[in-house]
Amino acid sequence: MAGLISVIVTTYNWPEALAACLNSLLSQQDDNFEIIVADDGSGPATQQLIAEFQGCSRIPIHHVHHEDKGFRAGTIRNKAAATSQGDYLLFMDGDCIALPSFIARHRHLAETGYFVPGNRVLVSEAYSTQVLEQKLPIHTASFLFFLGLWLRRRINRLLPLIPWPFHGWRYGRPQSWQKAMTCNLAVWKADFIRVNGFDEVFEGWGYEDSDLVIRLIHLGVKRKEGRFAVPVFHLWHKHNDRSNHDQNYQRLLDRLNQTSLIRAQTGVDQYIDRRQ
């Protein structure tokens, strides 16, 4: 079983959403975790918000920040992972909201030799605005409340919010990399380091998380489904700049069959070495 869990929350210049994310993490049933905000170059408003949370939180909150040079999510996640104290890494985005059972259920699913991708429930544009403007604590709501949201089309799915008690099917796709995203992904820190973390050659938006999962699979780490156990609510936002999509996707396709490719070309080791 995992000991201390390091929750790495990626953010960029959206303090309102980050506040909702952090509030949901501070409402967890399981408190044996730390929070590391991986800040991809946000301005003073985000830094001030994090400082305010640090001042009143019973859970350790750390802030890892670098200069804004465009979308560098893989790089800031590597830097955050290098500072982590836990033996299990749980990646999520700062525009996601977790249920109170999120950490506890991820801990229950943690198993040596496996990574665990969770899934997400998309929140509509109008309701996302309402949640943030009115600071609605939807993470504490009941299932009947979520049923009402679904019926009114404020969330796109309801089934992911229903935990399934059976676990055998969770091992059914051990080498599947599709739809494993770092808005909700858990991996042992030792495995993350063995593949050298995210590969920073993936510049701009797209597929750095898929590449990480593919290299984990090449290493021999298997997929264990987190669906119907650890969903997050993903707030609506405009798409990021996807000008590098085609280049990154082609790089990903080239790597799929390169089973000997395990370690990132430019990865987390450069930051771990600096800390030794």
Summary of the structure (lengths in Angstrom):
residues: 276
radius of gyration: 17.7
end to end distance: 27.1
largest distance: 53.5
contacts: 919
relative contact order: 0.18
helix: 39%
strand: 17%
